[in-house]
């Protein structure tokens, strides 16, 4: 049996978060955990997610909450190897560059095609990881 991808979804907009969850649940290859705060995500990193979809603007409702960049930094401090895709309604190059500088593996703008683009990004990340493992296997034998 194929291993499922452990996906963490983090967004303070509970309706949007539920929509993301419902979209990914239709695929049998995901185990999904949802978090409405970045702090809850950080507290659950010991569950070893394979990938995290993280909203950029997490302090939109609770101004005391950490924003997406702060949570991204916390995730990377815990484990550099966890791929994090930042998700935002902001279509600004400065925001995307800032996310990449903080070691996000990608930045996706919320739009009508966001779910399909996120699925494609996840597939690309895991294809790359597979190729990396195969390359390492071959390099060890040389």
C-alpha positions in Angstrom: 0.0 0.0 0.0 1.3 3.5 -1.0 2.2 5.8 1.9 0.0 8.8 2.3 1.3 12.3 2.2 0.9 14.0 5.6 -0.4 17.5 4.7 -0.8 20.4 7.2 -3.1 23.1 6.1 -2.9 26.4 8.0 -5.2 29.4 7.5 -7.1 31.7 9.9 -10.1 31.9 7.5 -12.0 28.8 8.7 -14.2 28.8 5.6 -11.2 28.8 3.3 -9.5 26.3 5.4 -12.4 23.9 5.2 -12.6 24.4 1.4 -8.9 23.5 1.2 -9.4 20.4 3.4 -12.4 19.2 1.3 -10.5 19.6 -1.9 -7.6 17.5 -0.7 -9.8 14.9 1.0 -11.1 13.9 -2.4 -7.7 12.4 -3.1 -6.8 9.2 -1.3 -3.1 10.0 -1.0 -3.3 12.6 1.7 -3.6 12.5 5.5 -4.7 16.0 6.4 -4.3 18.1 9.6 -5.9 21.6 9.7 -4.9 24.5 11.9 -6.6 27.9 12.2 -3.5 29.4 13.8 0.2 29.1 13.1 0.9 28.5 16.7 -1.2 25.3 16.6 0.7 24.2 13.6 4.1 24.7 15.4 2.8 22.8 18.4 2.0 19.8 16.2 5.3 19.6 14.1 6.2 16.5 16.0 3.6 14.7 13.9 6.2 15.1 11.0 4.2 16.6 8.2 5.5 15.9 4.7 4.4 19.4 3.5 2.7 22.4 4.9 0.4 24.9 3.1 0.7 28.1 5.1 -1.3 31.3 4.8 0.8 34.5 4.7 -1.7 36.7 6.6 -2.4 34.6 9.7 -3.0 37.5 12.1 -6.0 38.9 10.1 -8.5 37.9 12.8 -6.4 37.8 16.0 -3.9 40.6 15.9 -1.9 38.9 18.7 -1.3 35.8 16.5 2.0 35.4 14.7 2.0 36.1 11.0 2.9 33.6 8.3 6.5 34.6 8.0 7.0 34.2 11.8 5.4 30.8 11.6 7.5 29.9 8.5 10.6 30.8 10.5 9.5 28.6 13.4 8.9 25.7 11.1 12.3 26.0 9.5 13.9 26.3 12.9 12.2 23.0 13.9 13.1 21.2 10.6 14.7 22.8 7.5 13.6 19.9 5.4 9.8 20.4 5.7 8.6 22.0 2.4 6.3 25.0 3.0 4.2 26.5 0.3 3.0 30.0 1.3 -0.5 30.9 0.3 -1.8 34.5 0.1 -4.3 36.8 -1.4 -1.6 39.3 -2.0 -0.3 39.4 -5.5 2.8 41.4 -4.8 6.3 40.4 -5.9 7.8 41.8 -2.7 5.7 39.4 -0.6 6.7 36.4 -2.7 10.4 37.3 -2.5 10.1 37.8 1.2 8.6 34.3 1.6 11.4 32.8 -0.6 14.0 34.6 1.5 12.6 32.9 4.6 13.0 29.5 2.8 9.5 28.9 1.6 9.7 26.4 -1.3 7.0 28.3 -3.2 4.4 31.1 -3.1 0.8 30.7 -4.5 -1.7 33.5 -4.8 -5.3 32.7 -3.8 -7.4 32.7 -7.0 -10.0 30.6 -8.8 -7.3 28.1 -9.8 -5.5 27.9 -6.4 -6.5 24.4 -5.5 -5.3 22.9 -8.8 -2.1 24.9 -8.6 -1.4 23.7 -5.0 -2.0 20.1 -6.0 0.4 20.5 -8.9 3.0 22.1 -6.6 2.7 19.2 -4.2 3.1 16.7 -7.0 6.2 18.6 -8.3 7.8 18.7 -4.8 7.4 15.0 -4.4 8.7 14.2 -7.9 11.7 16.3 -7.1 12.2 14.5 -3.7 12.0 11.1 -5.5 14.6 12.1 -8.1 16.8 13.4 -5.3 16.6 10.1 -3.5 17.4 8.1 -6.6 20.3 10.4 -7.4 21.7 10.0 -3.9 21.3 6.2 -4.2 23.3 6.2 -7.4 25.9 8.5 -6.1 26.5 6.3 -3.0 27.3 3.4 -5.3 29.9 5.2 -7.4 
